[in-house]
């Protein structure tokens, strides 16, 4: 082997290793799979978006033993509306962002190994099992993540044991067919997480999201779906979702036609002021028009 060829091979190896390091090839997190919206009454917002605003249903409102939930497809991620206090929390007085479920890059088991390597505290693997024809069948396995986000929130990886993409693909096609429905829904742009210590929070999230591109300090873009944005605040909290629509004028008209209260801030629409029919009480959603 010539010296020149050896140099080229070494350079190629070094370059591939550098790229792997930059893209976080060993990361356990792929993307946000779904976001938990906890409510005092489960049906209000779920029915509002499913029926009045025609957001595609991924699964209907169902009771799963200790908790109840229903999933809606918001263009690039599922929002899970439900009541989760029986899983170890406290029933909220108003609607709140309660958690983020991440899609693992490989599996729940591989995630646990990666967490250990990165010194990220986590719980055990928790399979959710149902029975069909008298036989147990695991639907999904969760691994809870500790010490990264707000103490009163759930952060976890969720590995499905069935093809979860089929329903989302159908929902995506439905949303495209009807041009985002009455709202002109395009997708969830970002999850805003409030923290009193941006520097410390940024370090924690960088350790968890090693494969993400940090677009700016504390702003993490994953392989697809919503980005995570850390913002200065008085407390640790999953604060709000920024949702993109094709036209704010169209969104205003749709909300007005359905008698849904909102605050018009010009370049954004805020839901959750608790006026009108009360369906959006505490709902932490900001609607913005895509540039």
N, C-alpha and C positions, 0 to 999 in steps of 0.2 A: 504494500500500500504506500502510495506516495505521501510525502509530508503535506502537500497541498490538500489532498483528499482527506487526510486525517484531521487537518485544521477545519475543513468544511464540516466534517461530521461532528466534531466537538462543538463548533459554533451552532449547528442545527440543534444539538442536544441541549446546549445552554439556553437557546432561544425558546425551545418548547417548554423547558422547565420554568423559564421566566414568565411565559404566557400563562402556564398553569397556575403559578403563584399569584399573578395579577387577577386572574378570573376566579380564584378560589376554588380550584378543581376538587379540593377535599371538603368543600362546604356541604353541610347537611340540608340546607334550605334551598328550595327551588323557587317558590313563589308563594304568594298568599292564596290559599285555597278558598277560605271563607272567613267572614267577619261576623262576630256575634253581637246582636242587638238585643239587650235585655230590657224587658218591659214588665210593668206591674200587671197589665192585662195583655195577654198574648195576641189577641185577634185584631186589635185596632189598626195598627200600622200595617200588618201583614195584609189584611183584607183591603185596606186603603190602596196599597200599591198593586196588589194582585187584581182587584176588581175594577176600581175606579181609574187607575192609571195604567192598567194592562201590562204590568211588568211580568215576564214569564215565570211560572212556578216550576221550581226544580223538584221540590217535594211539598205536599200540603202540610198544614198544621196538624201535627201528630204528637201523641204522648208516648215518650220512650221511657217508661218506668219512672225514674226520678225527675225527668225534665220533659218539657214540651217545646216543640219548635217547628218552624216551617221555613223553607228556603226559597229565595227569589233571585233570579239572575239579572244583575245590573250591568250587563254588557261586557264585563271582563272579570267579574268575581261574583261569588254568591254571598248574599247577605242572609244570615240565619236569625230570624226573629223568634224570640222565645222567652221562657222563664227557666233560669238555671240555678236558683237559690238552693235547691235541694242537692246540688253537686258540691256545696260547701261555701256558698256566698250568702248575701243578705238581699232579700227582695227590694228592688229600688223603688223610690217614691215616684220617679219619672223615668222615661226611657234613657238609656245610656249605651255607649259602646262598651261591651263587656269583655271582648277577647278577640284574638287573631289566631286562626288555624293556618299553619303553614304546610304546604305540600313538601314532603321530604324528597331529596334528590334521588335516594335509592329506596329506603325502607325505614320503618320505625326502629328496627333493631340496629341498622347501620347508623341512624341518627344518634342513638344512645352511645355508641362507641365514639362517634365524633364529638359529642358533648363532653365525654370524659376526657378526650384528648385536648379539648379547648378549655377545660375547667369550667364548664357551664353546668350549673346545678340543674338536676332534672329528676322527675319521678320515675316510677317503673312503667313498663309497657302496660296499657290498660285496654284490652280488647273489649269491644261491645258485641255481645253475642245474642242472637235470637234463635228461636227454635222453629224448624220447618219439618213437618212430618215426623216430629218427635226427635229430630236430630239437631244438635247445636251447630250454628253457622255464624262465624264471626263476620260482622259487617264492616267494622273498621277497628283500627288500633291507634290510640292516642298516647303521646308521651308529653307530659306537662313540663314546661320550662320555667325555672325559677330564677329570681334575681336579676332579670333583664328589664321587664316592664313594670308598670304600676302594681302594687301589692294586691289590689282588689280586682285585678283583671286575670283572664286566662290566656296564656300564650302556650301553644302546643303544636307539635307536628301531628298530622292526621294521615294515616295510611289506609286507604280504602281497600277492601278485599273483593271489590266488584268494579266493573268498568264505569267509573263516575263521569267519564267524558261524554258518554252517549247522550245523557240528558242535557248537559251543557251545550253540546253541539246543536241539538234540536232547539234549545232555547235561544242560542245565538242566531240561528237561521230565522226563527220566528221574529226576533227583535229587528233583524235586518229587513225582513219582508215588510214589516209595518213601520219601518223608518224610525225605530225607537219609541213607538207608541205615542200617546198624547204628549208626553214630556219631551219627546225627541231625545231619548236617553242614549248616551254613547258609552258611558263607563264611569267607574270610580277612578278619579285621577290620583288621589292621595289619602292616606290615613295620617292625621295630625296627632302627634303625641306630645302632650305638655310635660315639661319637667323644670324644676327649679335649678338644676345643675346640668347645663347643656354639655359641658366637657366630660363629666363622668358618664352621663347617659350615652353620649356619642361613643365612648370607648366600649361600653357594654354591648351596644347594638352592632358595632363594627366586628366585635368578636363573634357574635351570633351570625351576622349576615356577611360572612367573609367572601361570598361569591358576588355580592351586590356591587354595583358601581356607585360610588359616593359622588353624586353630581355636584354637590357643594357640602360644606360642613353640616353633618347631621341630616342629609337628604339621601336616601338609599333607594336605588332603582334595581329591582330584581329582574329575573328573566322575562317576565311579562306581568301584566296586571298593575294594581295600584303601587305607587311608591310610598315609602315611609318617611315622613318629615317630622323631625324633632323641633319643638318650638319652646321658647322661654315662657314659663308660667309659674304660678304660685304653688302648684302641687303636681304630683305625678298622676297623670290621667290619660286615658285614651280619649282625646278631646272631641274630634269631629271627622267627618268624611267630606271631601270635596268631590262633587259629582258633576261630570261634564254632560252638557246637553248641546244639541245642534243650534238651538236658538232660545235665548232667554225670553223673547217675545212670545214664542210658542208655549214655553213652560208657564209663563204668567197666565196666558189664556186658558191653558188646561187646568191650572190650579183654581182659577177664578170660576170656571165653568162647573167645577166639582165642589165649590164652596169650601175649599181647603185654605186655611189661613196661612199667610206667609208674610215675611218682612222683605220689602223690596229695597235693596241697597244700591240700586243702579247697575253695577257690574256683577252683582251676585244676588241670589235669592236665598234667604234663610228660612228654613222650616223649623218648627219646634217652639213657637212663641206661645202655644197653649190657647190661642184665641179660637173663635169660630166653633167648629164641631169638636175640637179637642183631640182629634185623631193624631195630631202631630205633636202632642205635648212632650216637650223635652227632646224631640227628635234632633240629633246633632248632625244635620245635613246642610251643606252649602251647595247650591247649584250655580255653576259658572258656564259660560259659553266657550266652546273650544275655539281657539284662535285659528 
